[in-house]
Every structure is written in C-alpha cells, then in structure tokens.
Amino acid sequence: MNPALRAATRLLPLLLLALVFGVSAGHDWAGPARLARAWEGGADLSTRLLLEWRLPRVLAAGIVGALLGLGGAIYQGVFRNPLAEPYLLGSAGGAAIGATVALLVPLGLPSSLILGGLSFAGAWGATLLVLAVAICAGARDAAGLLLAGVAVAAMLGAVRSFLMLALSDESVSLQVVLSWTLGGIQTPTWSGLAWLAGLSGLAAALSMTLAHGLDLLGLGDGQAEAFGLDTDRFVARAILIGSAIVALAVAYGGLVAFVGLTAPHIARWWIGPRHRGLLPVSAALGAILVMVCDGLARAALPPAEIPLGLVTAAAGGPFFLLLLRRRIRT
C-alpha cells in the first residue's frame, strides 16, 4: 500500500478521536451520554452549548492546525530546512501589528471581523514586504529571503512595541494583546466556519500544486532548473501561497507555536519527503495536535482557559529535545 494512503487510513480514526476529545473537554466535561443526546439532536441547554459553541470551536481548531501543518511543510520545502517554521518571514510580527491596532483602536466595526481581517492583512503584508526587500536587494535565493525576513521581523517587533506603548492608557489593557499573541481559537458561527472551511479548501488545493516543484527544489537549484523549474519564480509563488495559508490560520487562531514545525517533522518520519503525501499528512497531524491542545487548554485549569500557544509550546519543546537526541545519535 502507498505510504501516504496507509498513513491516511491510520490518521482518520485519530482525527475522529481528537474531535471527540475536543468536544468532550472543557470546564464542564461532556460524557458519552451527553454526546449521544447532542448527536440525536436534544433540545436542552447543554446540548445547544455543545452544538453551537464547542463543536464549531473544535472544528475551527482542526482547520487552524491543518493550515499550520500545510504552511510549515511548504516553508520547510522551500528553504530545504527542517527547522523552518510558518512565521519565518515576519508573518508573526505583521499579524501582531494588525491585532494590536484591532484591539486597541476603536474602529467602529465588529471586533471579530476587524481582528481577523487586520491579522490576516498584517501577516500576508509582512511576507510581501520581505519579498519586496529581497528583490530590491537582488537577493532572491533562500538565504537572501531569510536575511530579509529576520530584518523585517525585527522592525515589525519594534513597531508593535511602539504601538502598544502609544495606544494604551488607563482605559485600555494590554493584556488582551498579550493574550492574542499567545494564541487562542476564536469560536466562529456556523456561517463563519463555512467561510473558513471554504478558504482552507482553496488553500489546500493551491498547496498541492506546489508538491512537484517542492520535490524538485529538494534536489538543489541546479538539478531543479535542469528539470525545467524556474526556481526564483517558483520560490516566490510558494512563499506567497504559504504565507496566505499561515495568515488565514493566524486570523482565526492567533500565534500558535510549534505546530507548523512539529507536524511536518512527524509526517516526514512517517511517509518520507515526497510532498504529494507529505502536505496532506502534515495538515491532518496539525489538525489533531491543535484539537487536542485546544481541549487541554480549556480543561486544564477550569474555569480559566490557558492560552493555546502555551500548551503547544509545552508539548513542542520536549519533542524537539527528542529530535536533538536523535540527531546526535545518528
């Protein structure tokens, strides 16, 4: 059996288990009987809370995780570096600026709409800025993009800090901004979830068009060009698609650490480096990780909720220590 198909058959039960765990977890745990009543369409308040609040949030968490897994796999393929992560080219700093403006400046629009919109615009705009800087400097290769990303990220971090100081006063708390930067899934309406799912499906389709080029890029620029790949144009297109995917995840989930690093690593160990299978498996693993971690974030310290990024960082740190140990042994 094809490794990717074999992985898919094993991941489907894990996805369902993660979904059930996410719906069950929370300040008030939902047992099997309560889940069964919800499945049968009960009309009591607890059932409505499960169907109208918790289930959409868990599904949104899964989609955000899938987007981060896709973005991480694309970035690692483009930069041919297993330590490349989705926020590499300044998208985190740009999203944080957008969220800071949305949270601290009264713009007279619905908060959920303006927060997601400005976060998306900031994340994608930051990546466009990195590409523009690299092109103007004549450094279109991966190393040049990385250097431009480091410079732009530093500048965006300074801008965000300045905005937080300039826009805050006695009536505005910076805690909401800090909470957003630590990650947390927004609970969408069913119509909002449908939009997110539709955009994510389009993102997944676009990412699959990159699979063959990412495989060629892994052979090196010389070999890739010998096979007819325009590496400069392909890298720019892949980064734009990857940054749009990450920006969409950020708009609904804030800055969630380690998922975009961890999911592609596990997928690569499992099925190998070919991106035709690596991309969807990375997405599925990212969805499982975020659904489970979001459930833990809601259930660990009731009635409070731990920021999702703290949970994923706590889980991702030991993973990379194990990775370091494995690299030393080999």
C-alpha positions as CSV (number, residue, x, y, z in Angstrom):
1,M,0.0,0.0,0.0
2,N,1.2,3.5,-0.8
3,P,2.7,5.1,2.4
4,A,0.5,8.2,2.1
5,L,-2.6,6.1,1.7
6,R,-1.6,3.9,4.6
7,A,-1.0,7.0,6.8
8,A,-4.4,8.4,5.8
9,T,-6.2,5.2,6.9
10,R,-4.5,5.4,10.3
11,L,-5.0,9.2,10.7
12,L,-8.8,9.1,10.1
13,P,-9.5,7.3,13.4
14,L,-7.0,9.7,15.2
15,L,-8.8,12.7,13.7
16,L,-12.2,11.4,14.9
17,L,-10.8,10.7,18.4
18,A,-9.3,14.2,18.6
19,L,-12.6,15.6,17.5
20,V,-14.5,13.7,20.2
21,F,-11.9,14.6,22.8
22,G,-12.1,18.3,21.8
23,V,-15.9,18.3,22.1
24,S,-15.8,16.5,25.4
25,A,-13.1,18.6,27.0
26,G,-13.9,21.9,28.8
27,H,-14.8,23.4,32.1
28,D,-17.8,21.0,32.1
29,W,-16.7,17.7,30.6
30,A,-19.3,16.1,28.3
31,G,-19.6,12.3,28.9
32,P,-20.7,9.7,26.4
33,A,-24.4,10.1,27.4
34,R,-24.4,13.9,26.8
35,L,-22.6,13.4,23.5
36,A,-25.1,10.9,22.4
37,R,-28.0,13.3,23.3
38,A,-26.3,16.0,21.3
39,W,-25.9,13.6,18.3
40,E,-29.6,12.8,18.5
41,G,-30.5,16.5,18.5
42,G,-31.6,17.1,22.0
43,A,-33.1,20.5,22.8
44,D,-31.7,21.1,26.3
45,L,-29.3,23.9,27.0
46,S,-26.2,21.7,27.5
47,T,-26.8,20.1,24.0
48,R,-27.2,23.5,22.4
49,L,-23.9,24.7,24.0
50,L,-22.1,21.6,22.6
51,L,-23.5,22.1,19.1
52,E,-23.5,25.9,18.9
53,W,-20.3,26.8,20.8
54,R,-18.0,23.8,21.5
55,L,-18.3,21.9,18.2
56,P,-17.7,24.9,15.9
57,R,-14.7,25.9,18.0
58,V,-13.2,22.4,17.8
59,L,-13.7,22.2,14.1
60,A,-12.1,25.7,13.7
61,A,-9.2,24.4,15.8
62,G,-8.8,21.5,13.5
63,I,-8.8,23.8,10.4
64,V,-6.3,26.1,12.0
65,G,-4.0,23.2,12.8
66,A,-4.3,21.9,9.3
67,L,-3.3,25.3,7.9
68,L,-0.3,25.5,10.1
69,G,0.8,22.0,9.1
70,L,0.5,22.9,5.5
71,G,2.3,26.2,5.9
72,G,5.1,24.5,7.8
73,A,5.6,21.8,5.2
74,I,5.7,24.4,2.4
75,Y,8.2,26.6,4.2
76,Q,10.4,23.6,5.1
77,G,10.3,22.5,1.5
78,V,11.1,26.0,0.1
79,F,14.0,26.6,2.4
80,R,15.2,22.9,2.4
81,N,15.5,23.2,6.2
82,P,13.5,21.1,8.7
83,L,13.7,23.9,11.2
84,A,11.9,26.4,9.0
85,E,8.5,27.4,10.6
86,P,5.5,29.2,9.3
87,Y,6.3,32.5,11.0
88,L,9.8,32.6,9.5
89,L,9.3,35.6,7.1
90,G,7.8,38.1,9.5
91,S,4.2,37.0,9.4
92,A,4.0,36.8,13.2
93,G,5.2,40.4,13.6
94,G,2.8,41.6,10.9
95,A,-0.1,39.8,12.4
96,A,0.7,41.1,15.8
97,I,0.7,44.7,14.5
98,G,-2.7,44.1,12.9
99,A,-4.1,42.6,16.1
100,T,-2.7,45.4,18.2
101,V,-4.5,48.0,16.0
102,A,-7.7,46.0,16.0
103,L,-7.7,45.5,19.8
104,L,-6.5,49.0,20.9
105,V,-8.0,51.3,18.3
106,P,-11.8,51.8,18.3
107,L,-12.7,51.4,14.6
108,G,-16.5,51.1,14.9
109,L,-16.6,47.6,13.3
110,P,-17.4,44.2,14.7
111,S,-14.4,43.1,16.8
112,S,-14.3,39.5,15.4
113,L,-14.3,40.8,11.8
114,I,-11.8,43.6,12.3
115,L,-9.4,41.4,14.4
116,G,-9.4,38.6,11.8
117,G,-9.1,41.0,8.9
118,L,-6.3,43.1,10.2
119,S,-4.4,40.0,11.5
120,F,-4.6,38.4,8.0
121,A,-3.6,41.6,6.3
122,G,-0.7,42.1,8.6
123,A,0.6,38.6,8.3
124,W,0.4,38.5,4.5
125,G,1.6,42.1,4.1
126,A,4.7,41.3,6.1
127,T,5.6,38.5,3.8
128,L,5.0,40.7,0.7
129,L,7.3,43.3,2.3
130,V,10.0,40.6,2.8
131,L,9.8,39.6,-0.8
132,A,9.9,43.2,-2.0
133,V,13.0,43.9,0.2
134,A,14.8,40.8,-1.1
135,I,14.0,41.6,-4.7
136,C,15.2,45.2,-4.3
137,A,18.4,44.0,-2.7
138,G,18.9,41.4,-5.5
139,A,18.8,38.5,-3.1
140,R,16.1,36.2,-4.4
141,D,17.6,32.9,-3.1
142,A,16.6,31.3,0.1
143,A,19.4,32.8,2.2
144,G,18.6,36.3,1.0
145,L,14.9,35.8,1.9
146,L,15.9,34.5,5.3
147,L,18.1,37.6,6.0
148,A,15.3,39.9,4.7
149,G,12.8,38.1,7.0
150,V,15.0,38.5,10.0
151,A,15.4,42.2,9.4
152,V,11.7,42.8,8.7
153,A,10.7,40.8,11.7
154,A,12.9,42.9,14.0
155,M,11.5,46.1,12.6
156,L,7.9,44.9,12.9
157,G,8.5,43.8,16.5
158,A,9.7,47.3,17.3
159,V,6.7,48.9,15.6
160,R,4.3,46.6,17.6
161,S,6.0,47.6,20.9
162,F,5.8,51.3,20.0
163,L,2.1,50.9,19.1
164,M,1.4,49.1,22.4
165,L,3.0,52.0,24.3
166,A,1.4,54.7,22.3
167,L,-2.1,53.4,22.1
168,S,-2.5,52.1,25.7
169,D,-3.9,54.2,28.5
170,E,-5.7,53.7,31.8
171,S,-8.9,52.6,29.9
172,V,-7.2,50.1,27.6
173,S,-5.4,47.0,28.9
174,L,-2.5,45.5,27.1
175,Q,-3.5,42.1,28.4
176,V,-5.8,41.5,25.5
177,V,-3.0,42.0,23.0
178,L,-0.6,39.7,25.0
179,S,-3.3,37.1,25.3
180,W,-3.8,37.1,21.5
181,T,-0.1,36.8,20.8
182,L,-0.1,33.6,23.0
183,G,-2.7,32.0,20.7
184,G,-6.3,31.1,21.1
185,I,-9.0,29.8,18.8
186,Q,-11.9,32.1,18.1
187,T,-15.3,30.4,18.3
188,P,-16.9,31.0,14.9
189,T,-20.6,30.9,13.9
190,W,-21.6,28.1,11.6
191,S,-21.6,30.6,8.7
192,G,-18.1,31.8,9.7
193,L,-16.9,28.2,9.9
194,A,-18.2,27.6,6.4
195,W,-16.2,30.5,5.1
196,L,-13.1,29.3,6.9
197,A,-13.6,25.8,5.6
198,G,-14.1,27.0,2.0
199,L,-11.0,29.3,2.1
200,S,-9.0,26.4,3.7
201,G,-10.1,24.0,1.0
202,L,-8.9,26.5,-1.6
203,A,-5.6,26.9,0.3
204,A,-5.1,23.1,0.4
205,A,-5.8,22.8,-3.4
206,L,-3.2,25.6,-4.1
207,S,-0.7,24.0,-1.8
208,M,-1.0,20.7,-3.7
209,T,0.0,22.4,-6.9
210,L,3.4,23.1,-5.3
211,A,4.1,19.4,-4.5
212,H,6.1,18.5,-7.6
213,G,8.1,21.8,-7.5
214,L,9.0,21.3,-3.9
215,D,10.3,17.8,-4.6
216,L,12.5,19.2,-7.4
217,L,13.7,22.1,-5.2
218,G,14.9,19.5,-2.7
219,L,17.4,18.3,-5.3
220,G,19.1,21.6,-5.3
221,D,18.7,24.7,-7.6
222,G,20.9,23.3,-10.3
223,Q,19.0,20.0,-10.6
224,A,15.7,21.7,-10.3
225,E,16.4,24.1,-13.1
226,A,17.7,21.2,-15.2
227,F,14.3,19.6,-14.9
228,G,12.7,22.9,-16.1
229,L,11.8,24.6,-12.9
230,D,12.2,28.4,-12.7
231,T,13.4,28.4,-9.1
232,D,13.1,32.1,-8.4
233,R,9.6,32.3,-9.7
234,F,8.6,29.1,-8.0
235,V,10.0,30.1,-4.6
236,A,8.2,33.4,-4.8
237,R,4.9,31.7,-5.6
238,A,5.3,29.1,-2.9
239,I,6.1,31.7,-0.3
240,L,3.0,33.8,-1.3
241,I,0.8,30.7,-1.1
242,G,2.4,29.5,2.2
243,S,2.1,33.0,3.7
244,A,-1.6,33.3,2.8
245,I,-2.2,29.9,4.4
246,V,-0.4,31.0,7.6
247,A,-2.2,34.3,7.6
248,L,-5.6,32.6,7.4
249,A,-4.5,30.4,10.4
250,V,-3.4,33.4,12.4
251,A,-6.6,35.3,11.7
252,Y,-8.6,32.6,13.5
253,G,-6.1,31.2,16.0
254,G,-3.5,33.9,16.9
255,L,0.1,32.9,17.1
256,V,0.2,29.2,17.9
257,A,3.7,27.9,18.4
258,F,5.4,24.7,17.3
259,V,2.6,23.1,15.3
260,G,4.0,24.2,11.9
261,L,7.3,22.8,13.0
262,T,6.2,19.6,14.6
263,A,3.5,18.3,12.2
264,P,5.8,18.2,9.0
265,H,8.6,16.5,11.0
266,I,6.3,13.7,12.2
267,A,4.8,13.4,8.7
268,R,8.3,13.2,7.1
269,W,9.4,10.4,9.5
270,W,6.2,8.6,8.7
271,I,5.9,8.7,4.9
272,G,9.1,10.2,3.7
273,P,9.9,13.5,1.9
274,R,7.7,13.3,-1.2
275,H,5.3,16.3,-0.9
276,R,2.3,14.7,-2.7
277,G,1.8,12.8,0.5
278,L,3.7,15.0,3.0
279,L,1.4,18.0,2.6
280,P,-2.0,16.3,3.4
281,V,-0.5,14.2,6.2
282,S,1.1,17.3,7.7
283,A,-2.3,19.0,7.6
284,A,-4.0,16.1,9.3
285,L,-1.4,15.9,12.0
286,G,-1.6,19.6,12.6
287,A,-5.4,19.3,12.9
288,I,-5.0,16.5,15.5
289,L,-2.4,18.4,17.5
290,V,-4.4,21.7,17.7
291,M,-7.7,20.0,18.5
292,V,-6.1,18.0,21.4
293,C,-4.1,21.0,22.7
294,D,-7.1,23.3,22.5
295,G,-9.1,20.8,24.5
296,L,-6.4,20.7,27.1
297,A,-6.2,24.5,27.2
298,R,-9.9,24.6,28.0
299,A,-10.0,21.8,30.5
300,A,-6.7,22.0,32.5
301,L,-7.5,24.9,34.9
302,P,-11.3,25.4,34.9
303,P,-12.9,27.9,34.8
304,A,-9.9,29.7,33.4
305,E,-8.5,28.9,29.9
306,I,-4.8,28.5,29.3
307,P,-3.6,30.3,26.1
308,L,-3.3,27.7,23.3
309,G,0.2,28.8,22.4
310,L,1.4,27.9,25.8
311,V,0.1,24.4,25.6
312,T,1.6,23.8,22.1
313,A,4.9,25.2,23.2
314,A,4.9,23.0,26.3
315,A,4.3,20.0,24.1
316,G,6.6,21.1,21.3
317,G,9.7,21.7,23.5
318,P,10.1,18.1,24.6
319,F,9.5,17.0,21.0
320,F,12.5,19.0,19.8
321,L,14.7,17.8,22.6
322,L,13.9,14.2,21.4
323,L,14.7,15.4,17.9
324,L,18.1,16.8,19.0
325,R,18.8,13.5,20.8
326,R,18.0,11.5,17.7
327,R,20.3,13.8,15.5
328,I,23.2,13.4,18.0
329,R,22.8,9.6,17.9
330,T,22.8,9.5,14.1
